[in-house]
Amino acid sequence: MVNTALKEKIVPNRLPRHVAIIMDGNGRWAQNHSLPRIEGHWAGVKVVDRIVTLSRELKLEALTLYSFSDENWNRPSVEIDTLMKILDFYLKKELKRMKDENIRFNTIGHIEDLPESIQNLISHSIEETSGNTGMILTLALSYGGRQEIIDAVKNIAKQVRLGQVRPEEIDLSLFKSFLSTYPIPDPDLIIRTSGERRISNFLLYQSAYTELHFNNVLWPDFSNDDFLSAIIDFQSRDRRFGMTQEQIVKA
């Protein structure tokens, strides 16, 4: 359920174009409920469903979810296997919904690190929703912000070596075009749950001017009202992008 009074506080013309979420706290939620860690991940999937629905209803342009970092491969194999099963379940379950609701599916990260069956599901979901024109839903999988920057540098260096790019042509615009998120706009708002106050190697280059919202709620307990509150908090910020307040007013 959505708090109608809270939703009415949202200013439609000041919505963030792109919201990204670090979905943290599944393991602690399970521990607090005397359950195995994997149960926390399954509980988190239900929240993803709700937040995707709400984001689409708000007409956000893009929603990116930090689903599995490249450092998560260091977790116990049993937990990794469960996370892959959850991903398999989610992709199979959500494809029809994404097609019906005009959601375009996307991923960032080293997808080649994932099991082949998951890679095939991802490719199929991307292809089946490629013609959709609504919200772009991106899952960050086997993703790390530092590695993404290194990958971009390597690819630019290759272009230079082949004579396709001159060093003097390398600028912010060109570099951005080599990032895995291109051409999705940079996130306006990053939300992190569970009370942690860091971005944990997520969208490092893209978040230079991103507003950060930290919530103490563990991800499986993250409500629609929590999401709306984050949007309202975002709308209360003055985004200056290096300018003075006077310059913004004149603009």
Secondary structure, 3 states (H helix, E strand, C coil): CCCHHHHCCCCHHHCCCEEEEECCCHHHHHHHCCCCHHHHHHHHHHHHHHHHHHHHHCCCCEEEEEEEECCHHHCCHHHHHHHHHHHHHHHHHHHHHHHHCCCEEEEECCHHHCCHHHHHHHHHHHHHCCCCCCCEEEEEEEECHHHHHHHHHHHHHHHHHCCCCCHHHCCHHHHHHCCCCCCCCCCCEEEECCCCCCCCCCCCCCCCCCEEEECCCCHHHCCHHHHHHHHHHHHCCCCCCCCCHHHHHHC
